[in-house]
Amino acid sequence: MSGDSKIGPVGGITRITPVRKIAGSAEAANAVPTRAPASDTVPGAKLIRLASDLAAQAPPIDAARIASLRAAIAEGTYRADAKNIALAMLRYAEGRTG
């Protein structure tokens, strides 16, 4: 047989090391069973449907706020605060929204 002797016969797979470490019997006996998070118990199809429904909804719009901003801009009384805009841009770039 030529080549690497660690490779099994053609057509079969021989694993040299285990895929994961398995706890010893003492560790396994003392292990506390863990529960899956609640989100893991929901079927994937239901989560996909929920995400799709949320994506299809229009974002919330405050029509009164938009009207007041349009009026202030039209009257020339709206002043943009450059410092607040710059800080918001920095927070956005850092991944923070608040």
C-alpha positions as YAML, in Angstrom:
chain: A
units: angstrom
residues:
- id: 1
  name: MET
  ca: [0.00, 0.00, 0.00]
- id: 2
  name: SER
  ca: [1.49, 3.32, -0.97]
- id: 3
  name: GLY
  ca: [0.82, 6.76, 0.46]
- id: 4
  name: ASP
  ca: [-0.31, 7.69, 3.97]
- id: 5
  name: SER
  ca: [-0.93, 4.65, 6.15]
- id: 6
  name: LYS
  ca: [-3.47, 6.60, 8.23]
- id: 7
  name: ILE
  ca: [-5.94, 6.59, 5.37]
- id: 8
  name: GLY
  ca: [-8.27, 3.62, 5.33]
- id: 9
  name: PRO
  ca: [-9.12, 1.52, 2.33]
- id: 10
  name: VAL
  ca: [-10.63, 3.21, -0.71]
- id: 11
  name: GLY
  ca: [-14.36, 3.68, -0.28]
- id: 12
  name: GLY
  ca: [-14.23, 3.72, 3.52]
- id: 13
  name: ILE
  ca: [-13.38, 6.39, 6.03]
- id: 14
  name: THR
  ca: [-11.22, 5.76, 9.05]
- id: 15
  name: ARG
  ca: [-11.22, 8.50, 11.66]
- id: 16
  name: ILE
  ca: [-7.94, 8.92, 13.54]
- id: 17
  name: THR
  ca: [-9.23, 11.25, 16.28]
- id: 18
  name: PRO
  ca: [-12.71, 11.60, 17.76]
- id: 19
  name: VAL
  ca: [-14.96, 14.35, 16.42]
- id: 20
  name: ARG
  ca: [-15.53, 15.73, 19.90]
- id: 21
  name: LYS
  ca: [-14.34, 15.05, 23.39]
- id: 22
  name: ILE
  ca: [-16.69, 12.80, 25.28]
- id: 23
  name: ALA
  ca: [-16.96, 13.34, 29.02]
- id: 24
  name: GLY
  ca: [-15.67, 10.60, 31.28]
- id: 25
  name: SER
  ca: [-18.14, 8.53, 33.27]
- id: 26
  name: ALA
  ca: [-17.58, 10.59, 36.46]
- id: 27
  name: GLU
  ca: [-18.12, 13.85, 34.58]
- id: 28
  name: ALA
  ca: [-21.19, 12.50, 32.80]
- id: 29
  name: ALA
  ca: [-22.74, 11.32, 36.09]
- id: 30
  name: ASN
  ca: [-22.35, 14.77, 37.66]
- id: 31
  name: ALA
  ca: [-23.46, 16.70, 34.60]
- id: 32
  name: VAL
  ca: [-26.59, 18.81, 34.94]
- id: 33
  name: PRO
  ca: [-28.99, 18.27, 32.05]
- id: 34
  name: THR
  ca: [-29.52, 21.45, 30.08]
- id: 35
  name: ARG
  ca: [-32.67, 22.54, 28.36]
- id: 36
  name: ALA
  ca: [-32.67, 24.00, 24.90]
- id: 37
  name: PRO
  ca: [-33.53, 27.72, 24.75]
- id: 38
  name: ALA
  ca: [-37.18, 28.45, 24.03]
- id: 39
  name: SER
  ca: [-36.35, 29.68, 20.52]
- id: 40
  name: ASP
  ca: [-34.86, 26.26, 19.69]
- id: 41
  name: THR
  ca: [-38.15, 24.54, 20.43]
- id: 42
  name: VAL
  ca: [-40.05, 26.55, 17.80]
- id: 43
  name: PRO
  ca: [-40.04, 24.89, 14.38]
- id: 44
  name: GLY
  ca: [-37.86, 26.62, 11.81]
- id: 45
  name: ALA
  ca: [-40.76, 27.05, 9.41]
- id: 46
  name: LYS
  ca: [-42.72, 29.00, 12.03]
- id: 47
  name: LEU
  ca: [-39.75, 31.31, 12.63]
- id: 48
  name: ILE
  ca: [-39.29, 31.88, 8.92]
- id: 49
  name: ARG
  ca: [-42.99, 32.67, 8.54]
- id: 50
  name: LEU
  ca: [-42.83, 35.13, 11.46]
- id: 51
  name: ALA
  ca: [-39.76, 36.85, 10.01]
- id: 52
  name: SER
  ca: [-41.46, 37.10, 6.64]
- id: 53
  name: ASP
  ca: [-44.60, 38.60, 8.18]
- id: 54
  name: LEU
  ca: [-42.56, 41.16, 10.10]
- id: 55
  name: ALA
  ca: [-40.57, 42.09, 7.00]
- id: 56
  name: ALA
  ca: [-43.78, 42.61, 5.02]
- id: 57
  name: GLN
  ca: [-45.13, 45.15, 7.53]
- id: 58
  name: ALA
  ca: [-44.57, 48.82, 6.85]
- id: 59
  name: PRO
  ca: [-42.34, 50.61, 9.36]
- id: 60
  name: PRO
  ca: [-44.16, 52.75, 11.95]
- id: 61
  name: ILE
  ca: [-44.59, 56.33, 10.77]
- id: 62
  name: ASP
  ca: [-45.37, 59.34, 12.93]
- id: 63
  name: ALA
  ca: [-47.32, 61.46, 10.46]
- id: 64
  name: ALA
  ca: [-47.69, 64.37, 12.90]
- id: 65
  name: ARG
  ca: [-43.92, 64.51, 13.46]
- id: 66
  name: ILE
  ca: [-43.29, 64.46, 9.71]
- id: 67
  name: ALA
  ca: [-45.80, 67.26, 9.15]
- id: 68
  name: SER
  ca: [-44.21, 69.42, 11.88]
- id: 69
  name: LEU
  ca: [-40.72, 68.87, 10.45]
- id: 70
  name: ARG
  ca: [-41.90, 69.73, 6.92]
- id: 71
  name: ALA
  ca: [-43.54, 72.90, 8.21]
- id: 72
  name: ALA
  ca: [-40.40, 73.93, 10.14]
- id: 73
  name: ILE
  ca: [-38.23, 73.35, 7.07]
- id: 74
  name: ALA
  ca: [-40.64, 75.30, 4.86]
- id: 75
  name: GLU
  ca: [-40.70, 78.21, 7.32]
- id: 76
  name: GLY
  ca: [-36.92, 78.17, 7.71]
- id: 77
  name: THR
  ca: [-37.09, 77.59, 11.46]
- id: 78
  name: TYR
  ca: [-35.62, 74.07, 11.45]
- id: 79
  name: ARG
  ca: [-31.99, 73.93, 12.47]
- id: 80
  name: ALA
  ca: [-30.00, 70.72, 12.20]
- id: 81
  name: ASP
  ca: [-27.71, 70.05, 15.16]
- id: 82
  name: ALA
  ca: [-24.41, 68.97, 13.58]
- id: 83
  name: LYS
  ca: [-23.05, 67.61, 16.89]
- id: 84
  name: ASN
  ca: [-26.05, 65.30, 17.42]
- id: 85
  name: ILE
  ca: [-25.93, 64.13, 13.81]
- id: 86
  name: ALA
  ca: [-22.21, 63.33, 14.09]
- id: 87
  name: LEU
  ca: [-22.73, 61.45, 17.36]
- id: 88
  name: ALA
  ca: [-25.58, 59.44, 15.83]
- id: 89
  name: MET
  ca: [-23.36, 58.55, 12.85]
- id: 90
  name: LEU
  ca: [-20.59, 57.38, 15.19]
- id: 91
  name: ARG
  ca: [-23.02, 55.26, 17.24]
- id: 92
  name: TYR
  ca: [-24.34, 53.73, 14.03]
- id: 93
  name: ALA
  ca: [-20.84, 52.95, 12.79]
- id: 94
  name: GLU
  ca: [-20.05, 51.27, 16.13]
- id: 95
  name: GLY
  ca: [-23.20, 49.13, 15.85]
- id: 96
  name: ARG
  ca: [-25.08, 50.90, 18.64]
- id: 97
  name: THR
  ca: [-28.52, 52.36, 18.03]
- id: 98
  name: GLY
  ca: [-29.23, 54.11, 21.32]
...
